[in-house]
């Protein structure tokens, strides 16, 4: 009996092996922030934020007199991203758990509406920092604006020592609000950290000497193996604004530089070049069909790990000859640790690491596995491509096809518009004389296929001219690939004028350069800062085989959805994206092999019809197959979850229809909906290994709990049970429970004996 009791006692004390779903641990009221301040490069880089600062620096600029307030405003990430407190986000409601609060006028937000704060009664000045906001806001305990990697290391070491969660922000574009969390140490990278790109980091390989094993040498070795001649190093807080200027303006417009280059990056100027954009995959509306997505461009990574190590790593061995792929397959990743994390980067000493660090796992995890989760990137080395000529913007001229009275002609034209566009983009061999290269040279960052809605194609290599030329032949043909318009001269004339090249630029960087006041000199900044996040927003994916095997059915379905008002935007994928993987990244299988990323449907009927088509050739079942992942982590929200486990053609009910507890029981998990079952299993194991203290926990990241249900604050293991749980008392609930079990067993044993 004693042996049995002893075994039960051991079971009670051994921590669970599974990755706990947690929210970040909060700093206690007695946290010695001055101790951290004293070891930083300068004291002022650490700031203790207040609710009042959030109101004055983030909310006040958005206050208008009218109700309901228009959204979005012409207020951009540039305007709030550098606010000194560092707590602003593009989606203002993400300062609340799950981004669930909506700011609105009193008539659109009745007093009894759940998850809704009435702007008129609460947020209207005078503002009292002691009111309910202080208890609900996702306000960090402190904000570190590092100047150097040493600041980051000291911040991580301090958080680890005191059991404080870490959140990471560049400019705050996250749809999840993952770039801040209540009570954490927020590391805000964009304020002070080096922008290597704009400081002249563009490097041409083969020019000068690059020593073996250095970051330069490793980046150039891989670039040259890929047939590339140059790379750009960007800082961990650098934006595409400065990165694009470094390549498209400073370098390409300099007549002294013989070679001109192209950089695969995001659409908006204030999106981070080395942050969540890359970690989540990295969509590029201008060139990913030509060169692959953001994670495929990375040559070398420098980051600070949850243990405080400053490391850099990248591939050192690969298979160069791979049929059907455009980049080598990574077979070995080598990393180094900084033995002298000095404020002066020239004094860094890269040596073999004392700890056993799984650099291959890190290479896999950070490229696609979500930002703010596995550590903090301090710089990236991106491969550059030869400049693919000028960029032509092809525009669909008629944005109102679905509102006309003559629906027969509308459907005829819309059908041909969609079928031709999909054929040109994914099945160019079915047209007269369109090459794969010309097809892949056209991309879209917006709604080109949605109605059409005045969408635009961004085409390099004169592919815009080819698109229009082929379209005009297509509409005059009989047979399988075209339509005869000759009997309707009016419709033919309208069709012939449907597309035009309305703009042309030397390179991508000029496309979004703003020349009008008051934003002269800025790059495009999306649609501006918003008061609330769209809790149902997301992009799911259409496999390439759906376009190949069921083109007519897909076109018919898109037309039905267009007239139902169900589709708002697309990202065009395919092209080089499936062929660009190095086979060591965590992008989900369905996303890698997708033709389209499209706005998530909200109608269950449309959803079922569409996914009956999507899953048709997938050879998948809900009982014995891994879910392949369906949502885009770059563009999703906290409410996104996968479909019903028992029927993948049925969407998970919304929070208005079902509690979060029920959703998690009946629906494919949020993590699996992003990365797929197999990837999630591996990412969770990496997370346990690299971050055992769970310092880096953020919304929609590996290991995070849903923001809509209560989370456990504290570490999963019992090593840190004596640390502060953020309330000023020990985080000892699990310890006390185990202690109670121990006492009970001791008493029971004594009674038995």
Number of C-alpha atoms within 10 A of each C-alpha: 9 14 9 10 14 15 11 14 18 12 11 15 16 11 13 12 10 11 18 20 18 23 26 31 32 25 27 21 13 10 16 12 15 10 10 18 19 11 14 22 18 12 12 11 17 24 19 13 17 16 18 15 18 20 18 13 21 23 17 14 13 21 14 11 7 8 13 15 15 13 13 15 16 14 16 20 23 18 15 22 25 18 17 15 22 32 30 30 28 26 22 23 24 29 27 21 22 24 26 22 21 20 22 20 17 15 11 13 19 13 12 8 10 11 12 17 22 21 17 15 11 15 17 11 10 7 13 13 14 10 11 10 16 14 11 12 17 23 25 25 24 23 27 26 25 27 19 20 25 22 26 28 23 19 25 27 18 19 23 19 11 19 28 30 31 35 29 29 32 28 28 29 23 26 26 29 28 28 29 33 29 26 24 29 31 27 27 29 28 25 22 16 21 21 21 21 25 23 13 16 18 24 19 15 19 13 9 8 9 16 10 11 17 14 22 19 16 21 30 26 22 23 23 14 14 14 12 17 21 24 28 24 28 29 26 27 27 31 25 23 25 23 30 26 18 25 25 22 16 17 20 20 14 11 9 8 10 8 13 19 20 21 28 25 28 26 23 18 25 26 25 29 29 29 29 29 26 27 26 24 27 27 27 24 23 26 29 29 28 24 23 26 27 26 25 25 27 24 24 24 25 23 24 23 23 25 17 19 21 26 23 23 24 25 24 16 15 16 13 14 11 11 7 10 16 20 25 19 19 21 14 15 20 18 25 23 23 18 17 15 21 16 15 12 12 7 12 14 14 19 14 14 15 9 8 7 18 14 19 19 20 25 25 22 25 28 26 26 30 29 34 27 30 29 27 28 28 25 25 27 27 27 29 24 19 13 19 19 16 15 27 27 24 26 21 21 17 17 13 12 19 20 10 10 9 10 13 10 14 16 17 13 21 24 18 19 22 23 21 24 17 21 18 24 24 22 19 20 13 13 17 11 11 18 16 17 16 22 25 26 27 31 27 24 20 20 21 24 29 23 26 24 21 18 22 25 27 25 30 29 18 16 23 26 16 17 23 18 13 17 21 16 14 19 21 15 14 11 7 7 15 17 18 13 18 13 8 10 10 11 16 19 12 13 20 17 14 17 22 18 17 12 12 18 14 17 23 26 25 17 19 17 17 15 11 9 7 8 14 10 13 17 24 20 21 14 15 18 26 21 24 20 24 19 19 18 18 23 24 25 25 25 24 22 18 20 22 15 11 14 17 15 14 21 20 16 15 21 21 15 19 20 14 12 12 19 21 19 21 22 22 29 33 26 28 23 24 22 21 24 23 19 14 20 22 28 29 27 18 23 29 23 21 23 27 21 24 22 24 21 21 15 12 14 12 18 18 17 13 20 16 14 19 20 17 12 12 13 7 14 14 13 9 7 10 14 26 21 28 25 29 25 33 23 18 24 25 26 25 26 26 28 23 20 20 13 14 20 21 21 24 24 22 16 15 8 9 11 13 19 12 11 21 17 11 16 22 24 23 25 25 23 24 33 30 26 19 16 24 21 16 14 24 17 16 19 25 19 14 20 18 17 24 30 28 30 31 29 30 28 23 31 24 21 21 24 21 16 12 10 15 14 16 30 26 22 17 17 11 20 19 13 20 23 24 25 14 14 12 16 21 18 12 17 16 12 12 17 15 12 16 18 12 13 17 16 12 13 16 10 8 9 8
